[in-house]
Amino acid sequence: YPAGVSIVTATVDGQPVGMTMSSLSSLAIDPLSVAFSISQPGGAGSAMLRASSFLIHLLGAEHAGLAAVFAQKGSERFTQEQDWQYLDTGEPWLPTVPAAIRTRPLSLLKVGTAHLVVAEVLSIHEGPAADPLVYHDRTFLSVGELRTALTFTGD
């Protein structure tokens, strides 16, 4: 099942942390809130659970390589070549994404080794328009590539 791809970032104990996710969903209008899953029991996932705020980057198709980097344990993140900046509030921000949603956690629910994070939307930072990045069949794709992948030919 195709899902949108985002990178969630935060600053925890003075260090930037981030991870790729495809579990973002809208949750409520009042308060405006979203939900997502953190399923990594260690590393960036554990640090994220201690964050006081998050920045959820909605990725464009041109960010497929970055999504792969942030999905892989031990990969080099927040490099100068990746063009990260920081908001005045401290979260790592990638201004080249179509949108970044600044949130704060409202609730955490532990489910097995994962945590469901419910977060209130505080602000939205708009960037350049782009074809959305999706995740399907263990692959990052543009919407156009997804259409091709799902098109069946023959009898």
Secondary structure, 3 states (H helix, E strand, C coil): CCEECEEEEEEECCEEEEEEECCCEEEEECCEEEEEEECCCCCHHHHHCCCCCEEEEECEHHHHHHHHHHHCCCCCCCCHHHCCEECCCCCEECCCCCEEEEEEEEEEEEECCEEEEEEEEEEEEECCCCCEEEEECCEEEEHHHHHHHHCCCCC
